[in-house]
Amino acid sequence: MYASVRRYRLGAGSMDDLMHRVDRDFAEAIAQEPGFVAYQAIDTGHDTITSITIFRREDQAEASNQLAAGWVREELSDFALERTHVLGGQVMVSRAAAEVLEPAHH
């Protein structure tokens, strides 16, 4: 498994409105991509958002970065999101409780 971690700064609008749109639209779209394993969007405070996406293969995780960039540009321009950081790598240790399999909604 491979993870992509993206960090954004919110430039306009509310975090609640942004997360609602991410939940309603982007999370559903990325979950349909080949090799998808998991996606989380986290309000990390001070108008920053961090997302963690996990795919089965490295190329799939890397492709998710392009998908996210396009979606932010096309669908979230009213939030003036700035992508400040992208990290990626192989998941070497993983644990999850059963409730992680249930979608969290905002």
C-alpha positions, 0 to 999 in steps of 0.5 A, a space after each residue: 500500500 502507498 499513501 499520499 499526504 496533502 496539506 492545504 491552507 484555506 484562504 476563504 470561506 468556512 472550514 465546515 462548508 469546505 469539509 461538507 463539499 469534500 465529503 459530499 463530492 471528492 471523497 465519493 469520487 476518489 473512493 471509486 478510483 482503481 486501487 483505492 483503500 482509504 481517504 481521510 480529510 482532517 481539520 488540522 487547525 489554523 485554517 489548514 487541512 491535511 488529507 491522507 489517501 491510501 492506494 494499493 499501488 504507488 502509481 495509483 497514489 501518485 495519480 490521486 495527487 493529480 486528481 486532487 489538484 484538478 478537483 481543487 482547481 475546478 470545484 473549490 476555487 471559491 475557497 482559495 485553497 493553496 496546496 502547501 505540501 505533498 508527501 508520499 510513500 509506502 505504508 510500512 505499518 498499518 492498523 485500523 479498528 472496525 469503525 474506520 470502515 464506516 464513512 465519517 460524514 461532515 
